Amino acid sequence: MEPTDELFTFGHTKKSIGENGVRALQGVDSARFGVLEEANALVPADKKLEFFIARLSYKYYQRLVNDGWSRIGRQQALHWYSMAEKTTSDTGRTNRFPRS
């Protein structure tokens, strides 16, 4: 996998994941999650994994100065959605992550 590769086959918006949870996943993405969920059902309770969908964005800002480009700032954000009753995100919002 290359740094520019997308993890999901289909593009999913923050809104669709936030409102529909795993139901927003389509095609191969849905199948991959299904396999992980089925495998997780076979392990003992103390070994079960908790799944999250995470979105990390990073932007940096530059300006042109006399001797070239100068970085003037950066912005990063992390939003994650869990299968649990509550969803945690860096904004402090709580959303339900519905099961399929």
TIBA-504019 format. One line per 4 residues: number of its first residue (from 0); for each residue x, y, z of N, C-alpha, C, O. Coordinates in nm, 4 decimals, padded with zeros to 6 digits. Atoms other than C-alpha are relative to their C-alpha. Layout:
BEGIN
NUM> X Y Z X Y Z X Y Z X Y Z; ...
This chain:
BEGIN
0> 00.0828 -00.1169 00.0000 00.0000 00.0000 00.0000 00.0882 00.1245 00.0000 00.1857 00.1316 00.0747; -00.0743 -00.1253 00.0089 00.1294 00.3447 -00.0900 -00.0647 00.1053 00.0904 -00.1837 00.0950 00.1203; 00.0580 -00.1046 -00.0862 00.0816 00.6546 00.1301 -00.1198 00.0712 -00.0618 -00.2055 00.1221 00.0104; 00.1110 -00.0695 00.0655 -00.1560 00.7993 -00.1288 -00.1201 -00.0902 -00.0249 -00.2246 -00.0427 -00.0695
4> 00.1101 00.0938 00.0223 -00.3729 00.4850 -00.1478 -00.1095 00.0198 00.1039 -00.0823 00.0510 00.2198; 00.1148 -00.0059 -00.0905 -00.7200 00.4921 00.0035 -00.0225 -00.1388 00.0585 -00.0068 -00.2386 -00.0117; 00.0264 00.1285 -00.0633 -00.8050 00.2174 00.2517 -00.1307 -00.0596 -00.0505 -00.1400 -00.1801 -00.0742; 00.1286 00.0469 00.0486 -01.1652 00.1961 00.1365 -00.0037 00.0036 -00.1519 00.0566 00.0906 -00.2147
8> 00.0174 00.0048 00.1444 -01.2581 00.0989 -00.2181 -00.0919 00.1121 -00.0454 -00.0680 00.1743 -00.1489; 00.0967 -00.1039 00.0327 -01.5509 00.3408 -00.2198 00.0248 00.1214 00.0889 00.0723 00.1079 00.2017; -00.0103 -00.1206 -00.0820 -01.5480 00.7004 -00.0998 -00.1186 00.0075 00.0948 -00.2332 -00.0089 00.0528; 00.1059 -00.0106 -00.1003 -01.7459 00.7426 00.2203 00.0132 00.1358 00.0670 00.1226 00.1754 00.1074
12> -00.0047 -00.1311 -00.0637 -01.8378 01.0798 00.3627 -00.0119 -00.0144 00.1513 -00.0617 -00.1146 00.2025; 00.0128 -00.0034 -00.1457 -01.8159 01.1709 00.7291 -00.1471 -00.0097 00.0388 -00.1819 -00.0760 00.1365; 00.1431 00.0015 -00.0285 -02.1918 01.2260 00.7198 -00.0576 -00.1408 -00.0157 -00.1330 -00.1864 00.0702; 00.0570 00.1332 00.0221 -02.2715 00.8821 00.5723 00.0461 -00.0986 00.1063 -00.0334 -00.1801 00.1530
16> -00.0499 00.0888 -00.1053 -02.0487 00.7005 00.8230 -00.0638 00.0368 00.1337 -00.1043 -00.0515 00.2093; 00.0586 -00.0446 -00.1265 -02.1803 00.9115 01.1126 -00.1458 -00.0370 00.0144 -00.1910 -00.0713 00.1237; 00.1435 00.0288 -00.0055 -02.5444 00.8523 01.0222 -00.0324 -00.1477 -00.0183 -00.1278 -00.1979 00.0410; 00.0345 00.1373 00.0363 -02.5324 00.4970 00.8855 00.0957 -00.1052 00.0526 00.0677 -00.2245 00.0409
20> -00.0957 00.0965 -00.0529 -02.2300 00.3358 01.0482 00.0456 -00.0984 -00.1055 00.0737 -00.0603 -00.2192; -00.0484 00.1018 00.0934 -02.1288 00.0082 00.8871 -00.0940 -00.0198 -00.1177 -00.0536 -00.0749 -00.2201; 00.0922 00.0101 00.1144 -02.4399 00.0224 00.6679 00.0437 00.0897 -00.1149 00.0000 00.0693 -00.2281; -00.0506 -00.0878 00.1059 -02.2605 00.2986 00.4733 00.1045 -00.0708 -00.0860 00.1309 -00.0289 -00.1986
24> -00.1004 00.0729 00.0768 -01.9962 00.0478 00.3630 -00.0666 -00.0744 -00.1144 -00.1769 -00.1273 -00.1000; 00.0553 00.0626 00.1198 -02.0494 -00.0927 00.0141 00.0994 -00.0998 -00.0577 00.2200 -00.0894 -00.0349; -00.0836 00.0921 00.0770 -01.9181 -00.3807 -00.1951 00.1084 -00.0666 00.0814 00.0820 -00.1261 00.1859; -00.1151 00.0627 -00.0635 -01.5711 -00.4993 -00.0995 00.0198 00.0517 00.1423 00.0569 -00.0246 00.2314
28> -00.0160 -00.0572 -00.1343 -01.5597 -00.2626 00.1988 -00.0922 -00.0696 00.0999 -00.0504 -00.1037 00.2106; 00.0968 00.0678 -00.0857 -01.8732 -00.4207 00.3451 00.0403 -00.1456 00.0224 00.0304 -00.1969 00.1339; -00.0419 00.1403 -00.0104 -01.7456 -00.7727 00.2717 00.1200 -00.0145 00.0935 00.1237 -00.1062 00.1755; -00.1181 00.0051 -00.0880 -01.4110 -00.7039 00.4419 -00.0402 00.0170 00.1460 00.0078 -00.0557 00.2330
32> 00.0439 -00.0204 -00.1376 -01.5825 -00.5712 00.7520 -00.0764 -00.1226 00.0499 -00.0599 -00.1635 00.1648; 00.0754 00.1192 -00.0383 -01.8179 -00.8717 00.7541 00.0902 -00.1147 00.0406 00.0626 -00.1834 00.1390; -00.0954 00.1063 -00.0319 -01.5242 -01.1146 00.7520 00.0661 00.0273 00.1350 00.0813 -00.0638 00.2164; -00.0610 -00.0350 -00.1290 -01.3582 -00.9280 01.0396 -00.0972 -00.0220 00.1157 -00.0589 -00.0735 00.2208
36> 00.1008 00.0155 -00.1051 -01.6805 -00.9268 01.2408 -00.0283 -00.1480 00.0276 -00.0430 -00.1877 00.1432; 00.0223 00.1441 -00.0178 -01.7387 -01.3005 01.1805 00.1166 -00.0657 00.0727 00.0957 -00.1483 00.1615; -00.1179 00.0556 -00.0667 -01.3824 -01.3859 01.2831 00.0031 00.0418 00.1466 00.0386 -00.0379 00.2334; 00.0006 -00.0510 -00.1370 -01.4162 -01.1707 01.5939 -00.1025 -00.0735 00.0862 -00.0834 -00.0876 00.2070
40> 00.1037 00.0729 -00.0737 -01.7305 -01.3637 01.6924 00.0502 -00.1365 00.0481 -00.0079 -00.1948 00.1396; -00.0513 00.1329 -00.0336 -01.5221 -01.6840 01.7134 00.1013 00.0003 00.1144 00.1341 -00.1061 00.1671; -00.1032 -00.0053 -00.1037 -01.2683 -01.5636 01.9701 -00.0639 00.0209 00.1373 -00.1746 00.0740 00.1471; 00.0535 -00.0195 -00.1351 -01.3152 -01.5654 02.3496 -00.0234 00.1485 00.0295 00.0401 00.2358 -00.0295
44> 00.0396 -00.1378 -00.0320 -01.4695 -01.2531 02.5025 00.1187 00.0874 00.0397 00.1234 00.2051 00.0038; -00.1145 -00.0806 -00.0446 -01.1407 -01.1412 02.6605 00.1008 00.0283 -00.1110 00.1942 00.1061 -00.0915; -00.0912 -00.0200 00.1140 -00.9670 -01.1555 02.3193 -00.0660 00.0758 -00.1147 -00.0017 00.1043 -00.2157; 00.0715 -00.0678 00.1089 -01.2324 -00.9795 02.1114 00.0604 00.1368 -00.0289 00.1103 00.2051 00.0605
48> -00.0476 -00.1309 00.0436 -01.1303 -00.6742 01.9127 -00.1163 00.0976 -00.0055 -00.2306 00.0582 -00.0285; 00.1000 -00.1049 00.0180 -01.3169 -00.3452 01.9103 00.0367 00.0735 -00.1279 00.1498 00.1195 -00.1432; -00.0270 -00.0599 00.1296 -01.3481 -00.2007 01.5612 -00.0356 00.1478 -00.0012 -00.1321 00.1906 00.0621; 00.0214 -00.1426 00.0192 -01.3265 00.1660 01.4687 00.0179 00.0339 -00.1469 00.0971 -00.0294 -00.2168
52> -00.0288 -00.0625 00.1285 -01.3520 00.3604 01.1476 00.0584 00.1357 00.0353 -00.0026 00.2125 00.1097; -00.0670 -00.1258 -00.0330 -01.1096 00.6512 01.1632 00.0308 00.0787 -00.1267 00.0591 00.0223 -00.2324; -00.0355 -00.0890 00.1104 -01.0497 00.9493 00.9401 00.0997 00.1020 00.0531 00.0698 00.1788 00.1445; -00.1036 -00.0945 -00.0377 -00.7291 01.1449 00.9727 00.0228 00.0942 -00.1166 00.0462 00.0500 -00.2291
56> -00.0309 -00.0977 00.1048 -00.6821 01.4642 00.7774 00.1118 00.0906 00.0491 00.1203 00.1238 00.1673; -00.1148 -00.0839 -00.0322 -00.3713 01.6772 00.7661 00.0180 00.1006 -00.1121 00.0236 00.0635 -00.2293; -00.0232 -00.1063 00.0979 -00.3211 02.0092 00.5913 00.1137 00.0865 00.0513 00.1268 00.1100 00.1715; -00.0981 -00.0998 -00.0404 -00.0288 02.2416 00.5917 -00.0068 00.1168 -00.0964 -00.0400 00.1020 -00.2139
60> 00.0143 -00.1249 00.0741 -00.0177 02.5983 00.4741 00.1376 00.0608 -00.0228 00.2220 00.0629 00.0668; -00.1266 -00.0608 00.0377 00.2674 02.7696 00.2912 -00.0240 00.1371 -00.0608 -00.1344 00.1700 -00.1044; 00.0071 -00.1269 00.0721 00.3403 03.1105 00.1567 00.1329 00.0194 -00.0725 00.2372 -00.0300 -00.0297; -00.1188 -00.0274 00.0797 00.5850 03.2286 -00.1035 00.0697 00.1239 00.0554 00.0106 00.2314 00.0651
64> -00.0815 -00.1116 -00.0482 00.8619 03.4464 00.0357 00.1173 00.0178 -00.0960 00.1304 -00.0584 -00.1918; -00.1100 -00.0315 00.0918 01.1724 03.5924 -00.1285 00.0890 -00.1193 -00.0329 00.1295 -00.1359 -00.1480; -00.0917 00.1117 00.0232 01.3840 03.2785 -00.0859 -00.0714 -00.1335 -00.0222 -00.0079 -00.2384 -00.0122; 00.0744 00.1231 00.0291 01.1104 03.0231 -00.1665 -00.1234 -00.0130 00.0872 -00.1740 00.0850 00.1419
68> 00.1208 00.0275 -00.0766 00.8189 02.8594 00.0091 00.0323 -00.0154 00.1473 00.1343 -00.0739 00.1838; -00.0153 00.0095 -00.1446 00.7799 02.8869 00.3846 -00.1292 -00.0560 00.0592 -00.2381 -00.0062 00.0308; 00.1176 00.0577 -00.0654 00.5460 02.6697 00.5913 -00.0438 00.0934 00.1118 00.0368 00.1319 00.1965; 00.0492 -00.0951 -00.1003 00.3244 02.8948 00.8034 -00.0967 -00.0617 00.0997 -00.1349 00.0030 00.1973
72> 00.0916 00.0623 -00.0951 00.0969 02.6487 00.9752 -00.0446 -00.1367 -00.0466 -00.0186 -00.1774 -00.1598; 00.0538 00.1312 00.0344 -00.0688 02.3108 00.9832 -00.1271 -00.0231 00.0797 -00.1511 00.0397 00.1829; 00.1256 00.0337 -00.0661 -00.4013 02.1628 01.0785 -00.0191 -00.1498 -00.0143 -00.0018 -00.2045 -00.1232; 00.0292 00.1424 00.0077 -00.4845 01.8048 01.1641 -00.1256 -00.0297 00.0803 -00.1577 00.0390 00.1773
76> 00.1234 00.0390 -00.0681 -00.8029 01.6328 01.2696 -00.0134 -00.1511 -00.0050 00.0242 -00.2144 -00.1037; 00.0249 00.1429 -00.0071 -00.8941 01.2821 01.3767 -00.1426 -00.0203 00.0488 -00.1815 00.0315 00.1534; 00.1363 00.0368 -00.0383 -01.2490 01.1506 01.3885 -00.0054 -00.1522 -00.0015 00.0390 -00.2147 -00.0978; 00.0147 00.1441 00.0024 -01.3228 00.7942 01.4899 -00.1388 -00.0386 00.0468 -00.1994 00.0269 00.1317
80> 00.1344 00.0495 -00.0256 -01.6437 00.5982 01.5044 00.0125 -00.1447 00.0447 00.0806 -00.2238 -00.0205; -00.0104 00.1356 -00.0527 -01.6854 00.2823 01.7118 -00.1333 -00.0720 -00.0110 -00.2360 -00.0115 -00.0419; 00.1214 00.0809 -00.0006 -01.9367 00.0000 01.7270 -00.0727 00.0135 00.1334 -00.1841 -00.0366 00.1484; 00.0574 -00.0137 -00.1337 -02.0055 00.0937 02.0898 -00.1193 00.0948 -00.0011 -00.1523 00.1547 -00.1034
84> 00.1169 -00.0873 -00.0148 -02.3043 00.2877 02.2176 00.0321 00.1442 -00.0372 -00.0501 00.2132 -00.0974; -00.0378 -00.1383 00.0279 -02.1140 00.6157 02.1888 00.1193 00.0027 -00.0946 00.2015 -00.0889 -00.0966; -00.1115 -00.0199 00.0913 -01.8760 00.7434 01.9263 00.0853 00.1141 00.0515 00.0335 00.2172 00.0945; -00.0916 -00.1014 -00.0483 -01.5706 00.9405 02.0217 00.0640 00.0703 -00.1181 00.0979 00.0070 -00.2181
88> -00.0705 -00.0739 00.1045 -01.4198 01.2136 01.8104 00.0750 00.1149 00.0640 00.0515 00.1486 00.1800; -00.0790 -00.1091 -00.0563 -01.1759 01.4973 01.8553 -00.0836 00.1243 00.0260 -00.0395 00.2144 00.0972; 00.0846 -00.1167 -00.0205 -01.4632 01.7446 01.8456 -00.0855 -00.0133 00.1252 -00.1525 00.0820 00.1650; 00.0786 00.0217 -00.1197 -01.6254 01.5925 02.1527 -00.1446 -00.0362 -00.0283 -00.2233 -00.0546 00.0646
92> 00.1373 00.0376 00.0338 -01.9429 01.5082 01.9639 -00.0215 -00.1483 00.0266 00.0732 -00.2269 00.0243; 00.0357 00.1396 -00.0192 -02.1227 01.1832 02.0345 -00.1066 -00.0368 -00.1017 -00.2119 00.0264 -00.1096; 00.0941 00.0491 00.1012 -02.2944 00.9953 01.7551 -00.0188 -00.1494 00.0183 00.0728 -00.2182 00.0634; 00.0246 00.1440 -00.0019 -02.4525 00.6520 01.7417 00.0612 -00.0593 -00.1249 00.0484 -00.0020 -00.2331
96> -00.0573 00.0707 00.1140 -02.2683 00.4091 01.5154 -00.0837 -00.1257 -00.0199 -00.0549 -00.2279 00.0425; 00.0934 00.1124 00.0114 -02.5481 00.1748 01.3993 00.0634 -00.1257 -00.0577 00.1524 -00.1190 -00.1425; -00.0435 00.1289 00.0568 -02.4875 -00.1916 01.3310 -00.0737 -00.0238 -00.1305 -00.1766 00.0376 -00.1588; 00.0631 00.0320 00.1292 -02.5686 -00.3382 00.9929 -00.1253 -00.0818 00.0192 -00.1911 -00.1177 -00.0784
